[in-house]
């Protein structure tokens, strides 16, 4: 049985740039196979169901840097593609202040079905794209793109741009340094999340084993609510990414 939509979309697969952009929480679509998980329209449109603005930002960055984009097509509540299959957060029964009825008593069979329908194709596609580009000598750089809510459990967040890393901090540290020098955004390393929170699964699976430079970008979603805002932030971030990569590669060559 299919989901009715492809489990992953790859845009610009033959782009010549080195950066690969990934948006695991791109969509708040609820394919008919799983229904609405017992959620009303308000919850399905909220940040618990996806990362608002992240897909537009990722597309704008991919366009600016001539890179491919790998994006999810279903809500993170059906399967959070940035979590491994055994993680409770992969198919959460509760997200922030919301209960997710359709995940409350999920069976082993349903967990397996969602894993096979969504998680495996997504990560196989991303892994295949990386392998192809390695074979072509493109030396990939993996960047995942996310957004976060300005208020979490009632507490305002001052951070505007977070840059997170898995095992290798080089690109993230360099990107923070570049962003702080060029942008007016409150930019912080490993905020509002870090690898300790289990948010770097995609990087840990695809970048760390191959020693690929990597970073996870988190934008506060009120700053990328419109297409114009997404384009503006991307135009500011793209040169920072180029400079950050040059910074670490120049240091290594010295």
SETITI-495716 format. One record per residue: residue number from 0; x, y, z of N, C-alpha, C in turn. Coordinates in Angstrom, 1 decimal. Layout:
BEGIN
[node NUM [X Y Z] [X Y Z] [X Y Z]]
...
REM end
This chain:
BEGIN
[node 0 [0.8 -1.2 0.0] [0.0 0.0 0.0] [0.9 1.2 0.0]]
[node 1 [0.6 2.2 -0.9] [1.4 3.4 -1.0] [0.8 4.5 -0.2]]
[node 2 [1.6 5.6 0.0] [1.1 6.7 0.8] [0.3 7.7 -0.1]]
[node 3 [0.3 7.5 -1.4] [-0.4 8.4 -2.3] [0.5 9.5 -2.8]]
[node 4 [1.6 9.8 -2.1] [2.6 10.8 -2.6] [4.0 10.1 -2.5]]
[node 5 [4.9 10.6 -3.3] [6.3 10.1 -3.1] [6.8 10.4 -1.7]]
[node 6 [7.6 9.5 -1.1] [8.1 9.7 0.2] [9.2 10.7 0.3]]
[node 7 [9.8 11.1 -0.8] [10.9 12.1 -0.8] [10.9 12.8 -2.1]]
[node 8 [11.2 14.1 -2.1] [11.4 14.9 -3.3] [12.9 15.3 -3.4]]
[node 9 [13.5 15.2 -4.5] [14.8 15.7 -4.7] [14.8 16.7 -5.9]]
[node 10 [15.1 17.9 -5.5] [15.2 19.0 -6.5] [16.6 19.3 -6.9]]
[node 11 [16.8 19.6 -8.1] [18.2 19.9 -8.6] [19.2 18.8 -8.3]]
[node 12 [18.9 17.6 -8.6] [19.8 16.5 -8.3] [21.2 16.6 -9.0]]
[node 13 [21.2 17.2 -10.2] [22.4 17.3 -10.9] [23.1 18.7 -10.8]]
[node 14 [22.7 19.5 -9.7] [23.3 20.8 -9.5] [24.8 20.6 -9.3]]
[node 15 [25.6 21.6 -9.7] [27.1 21.5 -9.7] [27.7 21.9 -8.4]]
[node 16 [27.0 22.5 -7.5] [27.6 23.0 -6.3] [27.9 21.9 -5.3]]
[node 17 [28.7 22.2 -4.3] [29.1 21.2 -3.3] [28.1 21.0 -2.2]]
[node 18 [27.3 22.0 -1.9] [26.4 22.0 -0.8] [25.1 21.1 -1.1]]
[node 19 [24.8 20.2 -0.3] [23.6 19.4 -0.4] [22.7 19.9 0.8]]
[node 20 [21.5 20.3 0.4] [20.5 20.8 1.4] [19.5 19.8 1.7]]
[node 21 [19.1 19.6 3.0] [18.1 18.6 3.4] [17.1 19.3 4.3]]
[node 22 [15.8 19.0 4.0] [14.7 19.6 4.8] [13.8 18.4 5.2]]
[node 23 [14.1 17.9 6.4] [13.4 16.7 6.9] [12.0 17.1 7.3]]
[node 24 [11.7 18.3 7.7] [10.4 18.7 8.2] [9.8 19.7 7.3]]
[node 25 [9.9 19.4 6.0] [9.4 20.4 5.0] [7.9 20.5 4.8]]
[node 26 [7.2 19.4 5.2] [5.7 19.4 4.9] [4.9 19.1 6.1]]
[node 27 [3.7 19.6 6.0] [2.6 19.2 7.0] [1.5 18.5 6.3]]
[node 28 [1.8 17.7 5.3] [0.8 16.9 4.6] [0.6 15.6 5.4]]
[node 29 [-0.7 15.2 5.4] [-1.1 14.0 6.1] [-1.7 13.0 5.1]]
[node 30 [-0.9 12.2 4.5] [-1.4 11.2 3.5] [-2.5 10.4 4.0]]
[node 31 [-3.4 10.1 3.1] [-4.7 9.4 3.4] [-4.4 8.1 4.1]]
[node 32 [-3.3 7.4 3.8] [-3.0 6.1 4.4] [-3.0 6.2 6.0]]
[node 33 [-2.6 7.3 6.5] [-2.5 7.4 8.0] [-3.6 8.4 8.5]]
[node 34 [-4.3 9.1 7.7] [-5.3 10.1 8.1] [-4.7 11.2 8.9]]
[node 35 [-5.5 11.9 9.7] [-5.0 13.1 10.4] [-4.5 12.9 11.8]]
[node 36 [-4.3 11.6 12.1] [-3.8 11.2 13.5] [-4.7 11.8 14.6]]
[node 37 [-5.9 12.1 14.3] [-6.8 12.6 15.3] [-6.7 14.1 15.6]]
[node 38 [-5.9 14.8 14.7] [-5.6 16.2 15.0] [-6.6 17.1 14.1]]
[node 39 [-6.9 18.2 14.7] [-7.7 19.2 14.0] [-6.8 20.1 13.1]]
[node 40 [-7.4 21.0 12.3] [-6.7 21.8 11.4] [-5.6 22.7 12.1]]
[node 41 [-6.0 23.2 13.3] [-5.0 24.1 14.0] [-3.7 23.4 14.3]]
[node 42 [-3.9 22.2 14.8] [-2.7 21.4 15.2] [-1.9 20.9 14.0]]
[node 43 [-2.6 20.6 12.9] [-1.9 20.1 11.7] [-1.2 21.3 11.0]]
[node 44 [-1.6 22.5 11.3] [-0.9 23.6 10.7] [0.2 24.2 11.6]]
[node 45 [0.3 23.7 12.9] [1.2 24.3 13.8] [2.6 23.7 13.6]]
[node 46 [3.6 24.3 14.4] [5.0 23.9 14.2] [5.2 22.5 14.7]]
[node 47 [4.3 21.9 15.4] [4.5 20.5 15.8] [4.5 19.6 14.6]]
[node 48 [3.8 20.0 13.5] [3.6 19.1 12.4] [4.6 19.3 11.3]]
[node 49 [5.4 20.4 11.4] [6.4 20.7 10.4] [7.3 21.8 10.8]]
[node 50 [8.2 22.3 10.0] [9.0 23.4 10.3] [8.6 24.6 9.3]]
[node 51 [7.7 25.4 9.8] [7.2 26.5 8.9] [8.4 27.3 8.3]]
[node 52 [8.4 27.6 7.0] [9.4 28.4 6.4] [10.7 27.7 6.0]]
[node 53 [10.9 26.5 6.5] [12.2 25.8 6.3] [12.3 25.4 4.9]]
[node 54 [11.3 24.9 4.2] [11.4 24.5 2.8] [11.7 25.6 1.9]]
[node 55 [11.0 26.8 2.1] [11.3 27.9 1.3] [12.7 28.4 1.5]]
[node 56 [13.2 28.4 2.7] [14.6 28.8 3.0] [15.6 27.9 2.3]]
[node 57 [15.3 26.6 2.4] [16.2 25.6 1.9] [16.2 25.7 0.3]]
[node 58 [15.1 25.9 -0.3] [15.0 26.1 -1.7] [15.8 27.3 -2.2]]
[node 59 [15.7 28.4 -1.4] [16.4 29.6 -1.8] [17.9 29.4 -1.6]]
[node 60 [18.3 28.7 -0.6] [19.8 28.4 -0.4] [20.3 27.5 -1.5]]
[node 61 [19.5 26.5 -1.9] [19.9 25.6 -2.9] [20.1 26.3 -4.2]]
[node 62 [19.1 27.2 -4.5] [19.2 28.0 -5.7] [20.4 28.9 -5.7]]
[node 63 [20.7 29.6 -4.6] [21.8 30.5 -4.5] [23.1 29.8 -4.6]]
[node 64 [23.2 28.6 -4.1] [24.5 27.9 -4.1] [24.6 26.7 -5.1]]
[node 65 [23.6 26.7 -6.0] [23.6 25.6 -7.0] [23.7 24.2 -6.4]]
[node 66 [22.9 23.9 -5.4] [23.0 22.6 -4.8] [21.7 21.9 -4.9]]
[node 67 [21.7 20.6 -4.7] [20.5 19.8 -4.7] [19.7 20.0 -3.3]]
[node 68 [18.5 19.7 -3.3] [17.6 19.7 -2.1] [16.9 18.4 -2.0]]
[node 69 [17.0 17.8 -0.8] [16.2 16.6 -0.5] [15.2 17.0 0.6]]
[node 70 [13.9 16.8 0.3] [12.9 17.2 1.1] [11.8 16.2 1.4]]
[node 71 [11.3 16.2 2.6] [10.2 15.3 3.1] [8.9 15.8 2.4]]
[node 72 [8.0 14.8 2.3] [6.7 15.1 1.7] [5.5 14.9 2.7]]
[node 73 [5.8 14.4 3.9] [4.7 14.1 4.8] [5.1 14.7 6.2]]
[node 74 [4.1 14.9 7.0] [4.3 15.6 8.3] [5.3 14.8 9.2]]
[node 75 [6.0 15.5 10.0] [7.0 14.9 10.9] [6.2 14.1 12.0]]
[node 76 [4.9 14.4 12.2] [4.2 13.6 13.2] [3.9 12.2 12.7]]
[node 77 [3.8 12.0 11.4] [3.7 10.6 10.9] [5.0 9.9 11.0]]
[node 78 [6.1 10.5 10.6] [7.4 10.0 10.9] [8.4 11.2 10.8]]
[node 79 [9.1 11.4 11.9] [10.1 12.5 12.0] [11.4 11.9 11.4]]
[node 80 [11.7 12.3 10.2] [12.8 11.7 9.4] [14.2 12.1 10.0]]
[node 81 [14.2 13.0 11.0] [15.5 13.3 11.7] [15.6 12.5 13.0]]
[node 82 [14.9 11.4 13.1] [15.0 10.5 14.2] [15.1 9.0 13.7]]
[node 83 [15.8 8.2 14.4] [15.9 6.8 14.0] [14.6 6.0 14.4]]
[node 84 [14.4 4.9 13.8] [13.1 4.2 14.0] [12.8 3.8 15.5]]
[node 85 [13.8 3.6 16.3] [13.6 3.2 17.7] [13.3 4.4 18.6]]
[node 86 [13.5 5.6 18.1] [13.4 6.8 19.0] [11.9 7.1 19.2]]
[node 87 [11.5 7.4 20.5] [10.2 7.8 20.7] [9.7 9.0 19.9]]
[node 88 [10.6 9.9 19.6] [10.3 11.1 18.9] [10.1 10.9 17.4]]
[node 89 [10.4 9.7 16.9] [10.1 9.4 15.5] [8.7 9.4 15.2]]
[node 90 [7.8 8.9 16.1] [6.4 8.9 15.9] [5.8 9.3 17.3]]
[node 91 [5.9 10.6 17.7] [5.6 11.0 19.0] [4.1 10.9 19.4]]
[node 92 [3.9 10.5 20.7] [2.5 10.5 21.2] [2.2 11.9 21.7]]
[node 93 [3.2 12.7 22.0] [2.9 14.1 22.4] [4.0 15.0 21.9]]
[node 94 [3.7 16.2 21.5] [4.6 17.1 21.0] [4.3 18.5 21.6]]
[node 95 [5.3 19.0 22.4] [5.1 20.2 23.2] [3.8 20.0 24.0]]
[node 96 [2.8 20.9 23.8] [1.6 20.8 24.6] [0.5 20.0 23.9]]
[node 97 [0.8 19.4 22.8] [-0.3 18.7 22.0] [-0.2 17.2 22.2]]
[node 98 [-1.3 16.5 22.4] [-1.4 15.1 22.3] [-1.6 14.7 20.9]]
[node 99 [-1.0 13.5 20.5] [-1.2 13.0 19.1] [-1.9 11.7 19.2]]
[node 100 [-3.2 11.7 19.1] [-4.0 10.5 19.3] [-3.6 9.3 18.4]]
[node 101 [-3.3 9.6 17.2] [-3.0 8.6 16.2] [-1.7 7.9 16.5]]
[node 102 [-0.8 8.5 17.4] [0.4 7.9 17.8] [0.4 7.3 19.2]]
[node 103 [-0.7 7.5 19.9] [-0.7 7.1 21.3] [-0.6 5.6 21.5]]
[node 104 [-1.1 4.8 20.7] [-1.1 3.4 20.9] [-0.6 2.7 19.6]]
[node 105 [0.4 3.3 18.9] [0.9 2.8 17.7] [1.5 1.4 17.9]]
[node 106 [1.1 0.5 17.0] [1.6 -0.9 17.0] [2.9 -1.1 16.4]]
[node 107 [3.6 -2.2 16.7] [4.8 -2.5 16.1] [4.7 -2.6 14.6]]
[node 108 [3.6 -3.1 14.1] [3.4 -3.3 12.7] [3.3 -1.9 12.0]]
[node 109 [2.6 -1.0 12.7] [2.4 0.4 12.1] [3.8 1.1 12.1]]
[node 110 [4.5 1.0 13.2] [5.8 1.6 13.2] [6.7 1.1 12.1]]
[node 111 [6.7 -0.2 11.9] [7.4 -0.8 10.8] [6.9 -0.3 9.4]]
[node 112 [5.6 -0.2 9.3] [5.0 0.3 8.0] [5.4 1.7 7.7]]
[node 113 [5.4 2.6 8.7] [5.8 4.0 8.5] [7.3 4.1 8.2]]
[node 114 [8.1 3.3 8.9] [9.5 3.2 8.6] [9.8 2.8 7.2]]
[node 115 [9.2 1.8 6.7] [9.4 1.3 5.4] [8.9 2.3 4.3]]
[node 116 [7.8 2.9 4.6] [7.2 3.8 3.7] [7.8 5.2 3.6]]
[node 117 [8.4 5.7 4.7] [8.9 7.0 4.7] [10.4 7.1 5.0]]
[node 118 [10.8 6.6 6.2] [12.2 6.7 6.6] [13.2 6.1 5.7]]
[node 119 [12.9 4.8 5.3] [13.9 4.1 4.5] [14.1 4.8 3.1]]
[node 120 [13.0 5.1 2.4] [13.2 5.7 1.1] [13.9 7.1 1.2]]
[node 121 [13.5 7.9 2.2] [14.2 9.2 2.3] [15.7 9.1 2.5]]
[node 122 [16.1 8.2 3.5] [17.5 8.2 3.7] [18.3 7.4 2.7]]
[node 123 [17.6 6.4 2.0] [18.3 5.8 0.9] [18.5 6.7 -0.2]]
[node 124 [17.5 7.6 -0.5] [17.7 8.6 -1.5] [18.8 9.6 -1.2]]
[node 125 [18.8 10.1 0.0] [19.9 11.0 0.4] [21.3 10.3 0.3]]
[node 126 [21.3 9.1 0.9] [22.6 8.4 0.8] [23.1 8.1 -0.6]]
[node 127 [22.1 7.8 -1.5] [22.5 7.6 -2.9] [23.0 8.9 -3.6]]
[node 128 [22.3 10.0 -3.3] [22.8 11.3 -3.8] [24.2 11.6 -3.4]]
[node 129 [24.5 11.4 -2.1] [25.8 11.7 -1.6] [26.8 10.8 -2.3]]
[node 130 [26.5 9.5 -2.4] [27.4 8.6 -3.0] [27.7 8.9 -4.5]]
[node 131 [26.7 9.3 -5.2] [26.9 9.8 -6.6] [27.8 11.0 -6.7]]
[node 132 [27.6 11.9 -5.8] [28.4 13.1 -5.8] [29.9 12.9 -5.4]]
[node 133 [30.0 11.9 -4.4] [31.4 11.5 -4.1] [32.1 10.9 -5.3]]
[node 134 [31.4 10.1 -6.0] [32.0 9.4 -7.2] [32.3 10.4 -8.3]]
[node 135 [31.6 11.5 -8.3] [31.9 12.6 -9.3] [33.0 13.6 -8.8]]
[node 136 [33.5 13.3 -7.6] [34.5 14.2 -7.0] [34.0 15.6 -6.6]]
[node 137 [32.8 15.7 -6.2] [32.2 17.0 -5.8] [32.4 17.3 -4.3]]
[node 138 [33.0 16.4 -3.5] [33.3 16.7 -2.1] [32.1 17.3 -1.4]]
[node 139 [31.0 16.6 -1.2] [29.8 17.2 -0.6] [29.9 17.8 0.7]]
[node 140 [29.1 18.8 1.0] [28.9 19.4 2.3] [27.4 19.3 2.6]]
[node 141 [27.1 18.8 3.7] [25.7 18.5 4.1] [25.2 19.5 5.0]]
[node 142 [24.1 20.2 4.6] [23.4 21.2 5.5] [22.0 20.9 5.6]]
[node 143 [21.5 20.6 6.8] [20.1 20.4 7.0] [19.5 21.8 7.5]]
[node 144 [18.2 22.0 7.1] [17.6 23.3 7.3] [16.3 23.1 8.0]]
[node 145 [16.2 23.8 9.2] [15.0 23.7 10.1] [14.6 25.1 10.5]]
[node 146 [13.4 25.1 11.2] [13.0 26.3 11.8] [12.4 25.9 13.2]]
[node 147 [12.4 26.9 14.1] [11.9 26.7 15.5] [11.0 27.8 15.9]]
[node 148 [10.1 27.5 16.8] [9.1 28.5 17.3] [9.7 29.5 18.2]]
[node 149 [9.2 30.8 18.1] [9.7 31.8 19.0] [9.4 31.6 20.5]]
[node 150 [8.4 30.8 20.8] [8.0 30.6 22.2] [7.9 29.0 22.3]]
[node 151 [8.5 28.5 23.4] [8.6 27.1 23.6] [8.1 26.8 25.1]]
[node 152 [7.0 26.1 25.2] [6.4 25.9 26.6] [6.3 27.2 27.3]]
[node 153 [5.8 28.2 26.6] [5.5 29.5 27.2] [6.7 30.4 27.4]]
[node 154 [7.9 30.0 27.0] [9.1 30.8 27.2] [9.6 31.3 25.9]]
[node 155 [9.8 32.7 25.8] [10.3 33.3 24.6] [11.7 32.9 24.4]]
[node 156 [12.1 32.8 23.1] [13.5 32.5 22.7] [14.1 33.7 22.1]]
[node 157 [15.2 34.1 22.6] [15.9 35.3 22.0] [16.7 34.9 20.8]]
[node 158 [17.3 33.7 20.8] [18.1 33.3 19.6] [17.3 33.3 18.3]]
[node 159 [17.9 33.8 17.3] [17.3 33.9 16.0] [17.8 32.9 15.0]]
[node 160 [19.1 32.7 15.0] [19.8 31.7 14.1] [20.6 30.8 15.0]]
[node 161 [20.3 29.5 14.9] [21.1 28.5 15.6] [21.8 27.6 14.6]]
[node 162 [23.1 27.3 14.9] [23.9 26.4 14.1] [24.4 25.3 14.9]]
[node 163 [24.1 24.0 14.5] [24.3 22.8 15.3] [25.1 21.9 14.5]]
[node 164 [25.9 21.1 15.2] [26.8 20.1 14.5] [26.6 18.7 15.2]]
[node 165 [27.1 17.7 14.4] [27.2 16.4 15.0] [28.6 16.2 15.6]]
[node 166 [29.4 15.2 15.2] [30.7 15.0 15.8] [31.7 16.0 15.4]]
[node 167 [31.6 16.6 14.2] [32.6 17.5 13.6] [32.1 18.9 13.8]]
[node 168 [32.7 19.8 14.6] [32.2 21.1 14.8] [32.7 22.2 13.8]]
[node 169 [33.6 21.8 12.9] [34.3 22.8 12.2] [33.4 23.8 11.4]]
[node 170 [32.6 23.2 10.5] [31.7 24.1 9.7] [30.8 24.9 10.5]]
[node 171 [30.2 24.3 11.5] [29.2 25.0 12.4] [29.9 26.2 13.1]]
[node 172 [31.1 25.9 13.6] [31.8 27.0 14.3] [32.2 28.1 13.3]]
[node 173 [32.6 27.7 12.1] [33.0 28.7 11.2] [31.8 29.5 10.7]]
[node 174 [30.7 28.8 10.5] [29.4 29.5 10.1] [29.0 30.5 11.1]]
[node 175 [29.0 30.1 12.4] [28.6 31.1 13.4] [29.5 32.3 13.4]]
[node 176 [30.8 32.1 13.2] [31.7 33.2 13.2] [31.4 34.1 12.0]]
[node 177 [31.2 33.5 10.9] [30.9 34.3 9.7] [29.5 35.1 9.9]]
[node 178 [28.5 34.4 10.4] [27.2 35.0 10.5] [27.3 36.2 11.5]]
[node 179 [28.0 36.0 12.6] [28.1 37.1 13.6] [28.8 38.3 13.1]]
[node 180 [29.7 38.1 12.1] [30.4 39.2 11.5] [29.6 39.9 10.4]]
[node 181 [28.7 39.2 9.8] [28.0 39.7 8.6] [26.5 40.0 8.8]]
[node 182 [25.9 39.3 9.8] [24.4 39.4 9.9] [24.1 40.1 11.2]]
[node 183 [22.8 40.6 11.3] [22.3 41.2 12.5] [21.6 40.2 13.4]]
[node 184 [21.5 39.0 13.0] [20.7 38.0 13.7] [21.5 37.6 15.0]]
[node 185 [20.7 37.3 16.0] [21.3 36.7 17.2] [21.6 35.3 16.9]]
[node 186 [22.9 35.0 16.7] [23.4 33.7 16.2] [24.1 33.0 17.3]]
[node 187 [23.8 31.7 17.5] [24.4 31.0 18.6] [24.7 29.5 18.1]]
[node 188 [25.8 29.0 18.7] [26.2 27.6 18.4] [25.5 26.7 19.3]]
[node 189 [24.9 25.6 18.7] [24.2 24.5 19.4] [23.1 25.1 20.3]]
[node 190 [22.3 26.0 19.8] [21.1 26.5 20.3] [20.1 26.7 19.2]]
[node 191 [18.8 26.5 19.4] [18.2 26.2 20.7] [18.2 24.7 21.0]]
[node 192 [18.9 23.9 20.2] [19.1 22.5 20.4] [20.6 22.1 20.1]]
[node 193 [20.9 20.9 20.5] [22.3 20.4 20.2] [22.2 18.9 20.0]]
[node 194 [23.3 18.3 19.6] [23.3 16.9 19.3] [22.8 16.1 20.6]]
[node 195 [23.0 16.6 21.8] [22.6 16.0 23.0] [21.1 15.8 23.0]]
[node 196 [20.4 16.6 22.3] [18.9 16.5 22.2] [18.4 15.5 21.2]]
[node 197 [19.3 14.9 20.5] [18.9 13.9 19.5] [18.5 14.5 18.2]]
[node 198 [18.9 15.7 17.9] [18.4 16.4 16.6] [19.4 16.2 15.4]]
[node 199 [20.4 15.5 15.6] [21.4 15.4 14.5] [21.4 14.1 13.8]]
[node 200 [20.3 13.4 13.8] [20.4 12.0 13.3] [20.8 12.0 11.8]]
[node 201 [20.2 12.9 11.0] [20.6 12.9 9.6] [22.0 13.1 9.4]]
[node 202 [22.6 14.1 10.1] [24.0 14.4 10.0] [24.8 13.2 10.5]]
[node 203 [24.4 12.6 11.6] [25.1 11.4 12.2] [25.1 10.2 11.2]]
[node 204 [24.0 10.1 10.5] [23.9 8.9 9.6] [24.7 9.1 8.3]]
[node 205 [24.7 10.4 7.8] [25.2 10.6 6.4] [26.5 11.4 6.3]]
[node 206 [26.7 12.3 7.3] [27.9 13.1 7.2] [29.0 12.6 8.0]]
[node 207 [28.8 12.3 9.3] [29.8 11.8 10.2] [30.6 10.6 9.7]]
[node 208 [29.9 9.5 9.2] [30.7 8.3 8.8] [31.6 8.6 7.6]]
[node 209 [31.3 9.6 6.8] [32.2 9.9 5.6] [33.0 11.1 5.8]]
[node 210 [33.0 11.7 7.1] [33.8 12.8 7.4] [33.5 14.0 6.5]]
[node 211 [32.2 14.2 6.2] [31.8 15.3 5.4] [31.6 16.6 6.3]]
[node 212 [32.0 17.7 5.8] [31.7 18.9 6.6] [30.1 19.1 6.6]]
[node 213 [29.6 19.5 7.8] [28.2 19.5 7.9] [27.7 20.6 9.0]]
[node 214 [26.5 20.9 8.9] [25.9 21.8 9.8] [24.4 21.7 9.7]]
[node 215 [23.7 22.0 10.8] [22.2 22.1 10.9] [21.9 23.5 11.2]]
[node 216 [21.1 24.1 10.3] [20.7 25.5 10.4] [19.3 25.5 11.0]]
[node 217 [19.1 26.3 12.0] [17.8 26.5 12.7] [17.5 28.0 12.6]]
[node 218 [16.4 28.4 11.9] [15.9 29.8 11.9] [14.7 29.9 12.7]]
[node 219 [14.6 31.0 13.5] [13.3 31.2 14.2] [12.2 31.5 13.2]]
[node 220 [11.1 30.8 13.3] [10.2 30.8 12.2] [9.4 32.1 11.9]]
[node 221 [9.4 33.0 12.9] [8.8 34.3 12.6] [9.6 35.1 11.7]]
[node 222 [10.9 34.7 11.5] [11.8 35.5 10.6] [11.7 35.0 9.2]]
[node 223 [11.1 33.8 9.0] [11.0 33.3 7.6] [9.6 32.9 7.3]]
[node 224 [8.6 33.7 7.7] [7.2 33.4 7.5] [6.7 33.6 6.1]]
[node 225 [7.4 34.5 5.4] [7.0 34.8 4.0] [8.1 34.4 3.0]]
[node 226 [7.7 34.3 1.8] [8.6 33.9 0.7] [9.7 35.0 0.6]]
[node 227 [9.3 36.3 0.8] [10.3 37.4 0.7] [11.3 37.3 1.8]]
[node 228 [10.8 36.9 3.1] [11.7 36.8 4.2] [12.7 35.6 4.0]]
[node 229 [12.2 34.5 3.4] [13.0 33.4 3.2] [14.1 33.7 2.2]]
[node 230 [13.7 34.4 1.1] [14.7 34.8 0.1] [15.8 35.7 0.7]]
[node 231 [15.3 36.6 1.5] [16.2 37.6 2.1] [17.2 36.9 3.0]]
[node 232 [16.8 36.0 3.9] [17.7 35.3 4.8] [18.6 34.4 4.0]]
[node 233 [18.1 33.8 3.0] [19.0 32.9 2.2] [20.1 33.7 1.5]]
[node 234 [19.7 34.9 1.0] [20.7 35.8 0.4] [21.8 36.2 1.4]]
[node 235 [21.4 36.3 2.6] [22.4 36.7 3.7] [23.3 35.5 4.1]]
[node 236 [22.6 34.3 4.2] [23.3 33.1 4.6] [24.2 32.5 3.6]]
[node 237 [23.8 32.5 2.4] [24.6 31.9 1.3] [26.1 32.3 1.3]]
[node 238 [26.4 33.6 1.3] [27.8 34.0 1.4] [28.5 33.5 2.7]]
[node 239 [27.8 33.5 3.8] [28.3 33.0 5.0] [28.7 31.5 4.9]]
[node 240 [27.9 30.7 4.3] [28.2 29.3 4.1] [29.5 29.1 3.2]]
[node 241 [29.5 29.9 2.1] [30.7 29.8 1.3] [32.0 30.2 2.0]]
[node 242 [31.9 31.3 2.8] [33.0 31.8 3.5] [33.4 30.8 4.7]]
[node 243 [32.4 30.2 5.3] [32.7 29.2 6.4] [33.4 28.0 5.8]]
[node 244 [33.0 27.5 4.7] [33.7 26.4 4.1] [35.1 26.7 3.7]]
[node 245 [35.3 27.9 3.1] [36.6 28.4 2.7] [37.5 28.5 3.9]]
[node 246 [36.9 29.0 5.0] [37.7 29.2 6.2] [38.3 27.9 6.7]]
[node 247 [37.4 26.8 6.8] [38.0 25.6 7.3] [38.9 24.9 6.4]]
[node 248 [38.6 25.0 5.1] [39.5 24.3 4.1] [40.8 25.1 4.0]]
[node 249 [40.8 26.4 4.1] [42.1 27.1 4.1] [42.9 26.8 5.3]]
[node 250 [42.3 26.6 6.5] [43.0 26.3 7.7] [43.6 24.9 7.5]]
[node 251 [42.9 24.0 7.0] [43.4 22.6 6.8] [44.6 22.6 5.8]]
[node 252 [44.5 23.4 4.8] [45.6 23.4 3.8] [46.9 24.1 4.2]]
[node 253 [46.7 24.9 5.3] [47.9 25.7 5.7] [49.0 24.8 6.4]]
REM end
